[in-house]
């Protein structure tokens, strides 16, 4: 009887460990790309095409989206989280999912940095 209880305890512990290890915090990613406008006026929304050819819908505040749309064509570095789980994807997501922005900044090309010195 004690042997059966020990085996069951070990099995339950192993199962719990496997299940809990599969739930991890999303990893913060940094991507670079250019903003493109999708949709038609007045229902436009921003997406980013990365330097590696991936396309993501931008998930951010309305103010941030407007700021990014004003910077279309510029190279921008984003930090945030990739969303590609079907259950979490917002409507109108692009082919590679969505990107929830934490921070962003316009990347100044090295040539421009040299000119400004």
N, C-alpha and C positions, 0 to 999 in steps of 0.2 A: 504494500500500500504506500509506504513512504517513497519507494522507488518511483511509483507512478506519479505521485505528487511532485517529485523533483523533476521528472521529465516534462510534465505539463508546465511547471514554472519556467523551465529553461525555454521551452517552445514559445510561451507567451512573451517572455523577455526578448527573445530574438525577433519575434514578429513586431513588437512595439518599437524596437530599435530600428528595424528596416522602415517601418511606416514613418516614424518621426524624422529619420534622416532624409526622407524624400521631400519633406517640406522645408525648404531653405529660403532665406531672404533673397529677394531679387538683387542681382548684382548691378552696381552702378557702372554704366558704360559711358565712354566718351566717343563721340562720332564727329566727323567733319563732313560738311556738304553744303549744298546751295538750296535756298528756299524756292519753291514753285507754288503758284496759286492753282488750286483745283476747283471745279464747280463753275457756276455761272453767277454773275451779279444778280441779286444782292447776296447770294448764298455761297460766297467763296470761302475756302478754308485752306490753310497752309499745309504743305507737306515738304519733306526734305529728301533730296536725292544725294546719297552719300558719295564720297570719292571712290567707294568700292562698288557703286552701282545699285545699292539697296534703296528702296523707297518706303518711307514711313510717314504716316499721318502725324501731325504735331498735336500733342495733348498738352494744353497750357491754358492760362487765363486768357480772356478775350483781349485784354490790353497787350499781353505778350504776343499773341497771334497777330495783332495789328502792327506791332513794332517789327515783327519778322517779315510780314508781307511787304512792308516799306523797304526792306533790305533784300528784295529778290535779286538773285544773280550774284550776291556777295558770298564769299566763303565764310562759313560760320562753324564754330566749334560748340557742340552741345554736350552737356553732361546730364544723364538721367537714366531712365529705365526703358528697355525695349518691352513692348507688350505684343506677344504673338500667340497667346492662349485664346482659342476661339471664344471661351466664356467671358473673357475680359475685354475683348476688342470692341472699341467704339464703332458706331456706324460710319460708313465711308472710309474705313481703313484702307490703306494702300497695299500693294502686293506683298510687302514684307512685314506688315503689321502697323504698329503705332509706336511713337516714342514720346514718353512723358518727360518733359523738360524740367530739370532742377535749376540749371544755370546755362547761360549761353553768352558768347562774345564773338564779335566779328574778327576774323583772322586777317592781320595785315601781312601782305606778301613781303618776303625778304627784300625784294627790289625797292619797294616803297619805303621800307625802314631805312635803307641805305641813302635814298634820296633826301629824306627828312633830316638826316644828321648833318 
